[in-house]
Amino acid sequence: MNASSESEIIALEKRMWEAFVKQDAACFRALVADDALMVIGGVRSTGAEEAQMLPLIKFPSCELSEFRVIALGEDVVLVHYTATFMDSPFAPPDFSGRYYVSSIWQKRQTGWQLVFNQDVRPASEGPLETAPEKAAL
């Protein structure tokens, strides 16, 4: 995957987050497939369900960093990164902090759409690293 394609996917991921934070359901629907599998905060839903709930969710802004983009096929891309949330009066208790996020984007007839998204808290607060002893698994 070339740098231009990586930049495009990262920009799409950032736009998806911006739509989420701004509660922009129209933009979110344009980026996220209705049939997308979303696992957010341990809750599983579809892209369509998330879009319906979006106007009801006040989501704190976050900093996105440490992007890694991997082509899984000609029209399928995995993007993995860190999302860091600050304390917010409207966020659930213990919500702030770092999360690792993985998304899969698929090129469809309408263009790139997010088809999978999952977040998880890291086991430690250190930088994103690959443990050599686990790399062979």
Backbone as CSV, one residue per row, in Angstrom:
resi,resn,N_x,N_y,N_z,CA_x,CA_y,CA_z,C_x,C_y,C_z
1,MET,0.858,-1.174,0.000,0.000,0.000,0.000,0.896,1.226,0.000
2,ASN,0.607,2.164,-0.883,1.451,3.357,-0.969,1.026,4.420,0.059
3,ALA,1.902,5.398,0.253,1.681,6.432,1.265,0.410,7.228,1.004
4,SER,0.079,7.464,-0.257,-1.138,8.202,-0.602,-2.382,7.434,-0.168
5,SER,-2.403,6.129,-0.407,-3.538,5.298,-0.004,-3.645,5.233,1.516
6,GLU,-2.503,5.114,2.189,-2.506,5.105,3.657,-3.080,6.411,4.192
7,SER,-2.658,7.518,3.624,-3.150,8.829,4.060,-4.656,8.945,3.852
8,GLU,-5.150,8.405,2.740,-6.588,8.446,2.457,-7.371,7.672,3.514
9,ILE,-6.906,6.481,3.872,-7.602,5.656,4.864,-7.560,6.320,6.236
10,ILE,-6.403,6.868,6.614,-6.297,7.557,7.900,-7.236,8.764,7.931
11,ALA,-7.325,9.504,6.835,-8.240,10.652,6.760,-9.689,10.210,6.912
12,LEU,-10.049,9.086,6.300,-11.417,8.565,6.442,-11.702,8.184,7.892
13,GLU,-10.739,7.542,8.534,-10.908,7.150,9.938,-11.101,8.386,10.817
14,LYS,-10.299,9.415,10.565,-10.436,10.653,11.340,-11.786,11.319,11.084
15,ARG,-12.263,11.294,9.838,-13.583,11.862,9.531,-14.686,11.101,10.246
16,MET,-14.542,9.777,10.345,-15.540,8.965,11.057,-15.592,9.384,12.524
17,TRP,-14.435,9.576,13.150,-14.406,10.016,14.543,-15.000,11.419,14.685
18,GLU,-14.657,12.300,13.759,-15.195,13.659,13.811,-16.719,13.634,13.727
19,ALA,-17.261,12.805,12.852,-18.715,12.667,12.741,-19.302,12.146,14.051
20,PHE,-18.613,11.203,14.671,-19.080,10.633,15.935,-19.110,11.701,17.020
21,VAL,-18.005,12.448,17.167,-17.905,13.473,18.202,-18.904,14.611,17.964
22,LYS,-19.095,14.993,16.696,-20.009,16.092,16.368,-21.459,15.629,16.236
23,GLN,-21.700,14.340,16.445,-23.040,13.759,16.335,-23.646,13.997,14.951
24,ASP,-22.814,13.902,13.934,-23.215,14.107,12.548,-23.590,12.756,11.932
25,ALA,-24.834,12.364,12.098,-25.291,11.046,11.646,-25.203,10.896,10.126
26,ALA,-25.441,11.958,9.376,-25.382,11.873,7.912,-23.958,11.550,7.448
27,CYS,-22.985,12.230,7.991,-21.588,11.964,7.641,-21.185,10.565,8.096
28,PHE,-21.594,10.197,9.304,-21.288,8.867,9.845,-21.852,7.777,8.931
29,ARG,-23.111,7.937,8.499,-23.747,6.946,7.605,-23.031,6.843,6.258
30,ALA,-22.498,7.949,5.782,-21.781,7.930,4.507,-20.470,7.156,4.612
31,LEU,-19.871,7.141,5.800,-18.582,6.488,6.000,-18.690,5.057,6.519
32,VAL,-19.714,4.779,7.302,-19.847,3.481,7.975,-20.981,2.695,7.335
33,ALA,-20.670,1.482,6.890,-21.685,0.632,6.267,-22.762,0.262,7.283
34,ASP,-24.009,0.204,6.831,-25.107,-0.189,7.716,-24.857,-1.551,8.350
35,ASP,-24.221,-2.448,7.587,-23.980,-3.807,8.084,-22.640,-3.950,8.799
36,ALA,-21.956,-2.840,9.081,-20.669,-2.898,9.775,-20.852,-3.508,11.160
37,LEU,-19.864,-4.265,11.592,-19.837,-4.802,12.950,-19.042,-3.832,13.805
38,MET,-19.686,-3.285,14.825,-19.069,-2.305,15.706,-19.011,-2.896,17.112
39,VAL,-17.833,-2.878,17.740,-17.680,-3.318,19.127,-17.049,-2.143,19.863
40,ILE,-17.902,-1.343,20.473,-17.485,-0.092,21.104,-17.774,-0.179,22.592
41,GLY,-16.729,-0.066,23.398,-16.905,-0.159,24.841,-17.477,-1.488,25.280
42,GLY,-17.180,-2.543,24.542,-17.664,-3.875,24.891,-19.074,-4.166,24.435
43,VAL,-19.714,-3.211,23.749,-21.076,-3.400,23.258,-21.028,-3.632,21.755
44,ARG,-21.686,-4.677,21.284,-21.702,-5.011,19.861,-22.960,-4.449,19.209
45,SER,-22.757,-3.819,18.057,-23.886,-3.251,17.318,-23.509,-3.210,15.841
46,THR,-24.453,-2.756,15.016,-24.179,-2.572,13.594,-23.934,-1.085,13.328
47,GLY,-23.435,-0.790,12.149,-23.255,0.599,11.763,-24.576,1.352,11.759
48,ALA,-25.638,0.700,11.278,-26.963,1.338,11.250,-27.443,1.653,12.663
49,GLU,-27.224,0.726,13.604,-27.646,0.960,14.988,-26.863,2.102,15.621
50,GLU,-25.553,2.161,15.345,-24.733,3.256,15.878,-25.187,4.598,15.311
51,ALA,-25.513,4.632,14.024,-25.976,5.874,13.399,-27.282,6.347,14.032
52,GLN,-28.179,5.416,14.366,-29.441,5.783,15.015,-29.211,6.324,16.415
53,MET,-28.236,5.762,17.135,-27.956,6.192,18.514,-27.112,7.458,18.574
54,LEU,-26.441,7.781,17.488,-25.484,8.884,17.464,-26.040,10.211,18.003
55,PRO,-27.245,10.618,17.617,-27.757,11.893,18.155,-27.971,11.879,19.672
56,LEU,-28.012,10.693,20.275,-28.245,10.572,21.711,-26.955,10.468,22.518
57,ILE,-25.830,10.307,21.830,-24.556,10.063,22.504,-23.705,11.318,22.458
58,LYS,-23.310,11.811,23.611,-22.366,12.926,23.674,-21.003,12.310,23.928
59,PHE,-20.157,12.335,22.918,-18.882,11.655,22.959,-17.769,12.682,23.116
60,PRO,-16.838,12.480,24.052,-15.753,13.443,24.221,-14.776,13.387,23.045
61,SER,-14.127,14.505,22.779,-13.128,14.499,21.717,-11.936,13.661,22.154
62,CYS,-11.138,13.268,21.176,-9.998,12.417,21.478,-8.846,12.738,20.550
63,GLU,-7.685,12.276,20.936,-6.489,12.409,20.112,-6.207,11.047,19.493
64,LEU,-6.025,11.011,18.183,-5.728,9.773,17.466,-4.245,9.795,17.097
65,SER,-3.555,8.680,17.335,-2.113,8.631,17.062,-1.662,7.199,16.778
66,GLU,-0.402,7.051,16.466,0.246,5.743,16.271,-0.457,4.887,15.210
67,PHE,-0.785,5.501,14.087,-1.496,4.783,13.024,-0.621,3.736,12.354
68,ARG,-1.217,2.603,12.093,-0.626,1.551,11.265,-1.701,1.124,10.277
69,VAL,-1.336,1.068,9.014,-2.285,0.693,7.963,-1.723,-0.527,7.241
70,ILE,-2.556,-1.563,7.105,-2.139,-2.811,6.464,-3.178,-3.202,5.423
71,ALA,-2.726,-3.408,4.194,-3.632,-3.882,3.139,-3.886,-5.371,3.366
72,LEU,-5.155,-5.741,3.488,-5.527,-7.145,3.652,-5.894,-7.773,2.317
73,GLY,-6.101,-6.946,1.340,-6.452,-7.360,-0.009,-6.477,-6.119,-0.879
74,GLU,-6.854,-6.285,-2.133,-6.873,-5.145,-3.049,-7.860,-4.067,-2.604
75,ASP,-8.992,-4.487,-2.051,-10.048,-3.544,-1.662,-10.411,-3.627,-0.182
76,VAL,-9.493,-4.130,0.655,-9.752,-4.264,2.090,-8.502,-3.817,2.854
77,VAL,-8.698,-2.924,3.825,-7.580,-2.348,4.566,-7.887,-2.367,6.062
78,LEU,-6.873,-2.738,6.845,-6.951,-2.677,8.305,-6.199,-1.443,8.760
79,VAL,-6.810,-0.667,9.634,-6.111,0.467,10.253,-6.183,0.262,11.763
80,HIS,-5.024,0.405,12.404,-4.924,0.229,13.856,-4.239,1.465,14.417
81,TYR,-4.731,1.970,15.557,-4.182,3.203,16.120,-4.567,3.319,17.575
82,THR,-4.090,4.377,18.194,-4.400,4.670,19.583,-5.333,5.873,19.640
83,ALA,-6.384,5.759,20.441,-7.288,6.881,20.710,-7.152,7.221,22.193
84,THR,-6.863,8.484,22.476,-6.696,8.921,23.856,-7.790,9.930,24.189
85,PHE,-8.565,9.612,25.224,-9.685,10.455,25.652,-9.325,11.178,26.940
86,MET,-9.698,12.437,27.000,-9.482,13.237,28.196,-10.715,13.117,29.091
87,ASP,-10.570,13.537,30.349,-11.713,13.558,31.255,-12.793,14.468,30.697
88,SER,-14.033,14.074,30.895,-15.148,14.865,30.411,-16.315,14.700,31.376
89,PRO,-17.044,15.785,31.663,-18.164,15.681,32.601,-19.313,14.811,32.090
90,PHE,-19.410,14.616,30.781,-20.527,13.827,30.258,-20.123,12.401,29.889
91,ALA,-18.857,12.044,30.060,-18.406,10.680,29.761,-18.636,9.785,30.977
92,PRO,-18.806,8.496,30.753,-18.965,7.570,31.882,-17.728,7.589,32.783
93,PRO,-17.892,7.210,34.056,-16.730,7.151,34.955,-15.660,6.202,34.394
94,ASP,-14.417,6.519,34.628,-13.280,5.700,34.191,-13.196,5.551,32.677
95,PHE,-13.809,6.455,31.929,-13.781,6.373,30.464,-12.493,6.931,29.885
96,SER,-11.940,7.961,30.505,-10.766,8.616,29.941,-9.584,7.657,29.903
97,GLY,-8.653,7.958,29.020,-7.462,7.134,28.897,-7.244,6.677,27.474
98,ARG,-6.347,5.702,27.323,-5.957,5.200,26.007,-6.758,3.962,25.638
99,TYR,-7.033,3.860,24.346,-7.669,2.677,23.764,-6.937,2.341,22.474
100,TYR,-6.794,1.071,22.189,-6.344,0.646,20.874,-7.593,0.409,20.046
101,VAL,-7.580,0.909,18.840,-8.742,0.800,17.955,-8.300,0.128,16.656
102,SER,-9.105,-0.806,16.199,-8.867,-1.456,14.909,-10.119,-1.305,14.062
103,SER,-9.907,-0.927,12.813,-11.013,-0.777,11.866,-10.647,-1.468,10.567
104,ILE,-11.651,-1.972,9.900,-11.463,-2.520,8.564,-12.322,-1.707,7.610
105,TRP,-11.669,-1.216,6.556,-12.332,-0.457,5.502,-12.369,-1.315,4.243
106,GLN,-13.496,-1.299,3.567,-13.665,-2.065,2.328,-14.121,-1.122,1.226
107,LYS,-13.509,-1.267,0.053,-13.926,-0.459,-1.087,-15.159,-1.119,-1.696
108,ARG,-16.263,-0.388,-1.673,-17.533,-0.862,-2.222,-17.911,0.016,-3.407
109,GLN,-19.071,-0.223,-3.985,-19.503,0.556,-5.153,-19.566,2.049,-4.855
110,THR,-19.911,2.405,-3.622,-20.040,3.809,-3.252,-18.731,4.414,-2.763
111,GLY,-17.661,3.628,-2.732,-16.368,4.091,-2.237,-15.979,3.335,-0.975
112,TRP,-14.972,3.833,-0.269,-14.519,3.187,0.949,-15.563,3.319,2.056
113,GLN,-15.848,2.198,2.723,-16.748,2.215,3.877,-16.153,1.382,4.993
114,LEU,-16.347,1.841,6.217,-15.919,1.096,7.379,-16.867,-0.086,7.546
115,VAL,-16.308,-1.298,7.708,-17.134,-2.503,7.847,-16.904,-3.203,9.184
116,PHE,-15.872,-2.771,9.931,-15.587,-3.344,11.250,-14.849,-2.316,12.075
117,ASN,-15.185,-2.242,13.378,-14.496,-1.349,14.294,-14.568,-1.947,15.691
118,GLN,-13.422,-1.973,16.375,-13.391,-2.490,17.743,-12.349,-1.728,18.539
119,ASP,-12.685,-1.433,19.799,-11.721,-0.787,20.680,-11.447,-1.666,21.891
120,VAL,-10.271,-1.473,22.471,-9.884,-2.212,23.679,-8.877,-1.368,24.442
121,ARG,-8.950,-1.422,25.748,-7.937,-0.742,26.560,-6.649,-1.559,26.503
122,PRO,-5.496,-0.894,26.375,-4.240,-1.642,26.361,-3.939,-2.244,27.730
123,ALA,-3.173,-3.310,27.720,-2.795,-3.970,28.971,-1.890,-3.074,29.806
124,SER,-1.128,-2.189,29.134,-0.254,-1.257,29.836,-0.382,0.102,29.168
125,GLU,0.142,1.097,29.798,0.070,2.450,29.242,1.285,2.793,28.394
126,GLY,2.116,1.825,28.045,3.308,2.074,27.241,2.951,2.303,25.788
127,PRO,3.952,2.646,24.955,3.704,2.874,23.529,3.318,1.578,22.826
128,LEU,2.676,1.708,21.702,2.267,0.563,20.903,3.496,-0.186,20.430
129,GLU,3.630,-1.421,20.859,4.782,-2.222,20.502,4.328,-3.633,20.202
130,THR,5.150,-4.360,19.448,4.901,-5.762,19.177,5.837,-6.560,20.070
131,ALA,5.288,-7.401,20.912,6.108,-8.228,21.780,6.751,-9.343,20.953
132,PRO,8.093,-9.413,20.899,8.752,-10.414,20.060,8.329,-11.832,20.378
133,GLU,8.101,-12.146,21.652,7.722,-13.510,22.003,6.324,-13.876,21.522
134,LYS,5.515,-12.912,21.194,4.155,-13.175,20.727,4.016,-13.035,19.214
135,ALA,5.033,-12.502,18.567,4.962,-12.241,17.136,4.818,-13.513,16.317
136,ALA,5.316,-14.646,16.813,5.287,-15.889,16.043,3.967,-16.629,16.149
137,LEU,3.075,-16.189,17.007,1.797,-16.894,17.190,0.912,-16.818,15.998
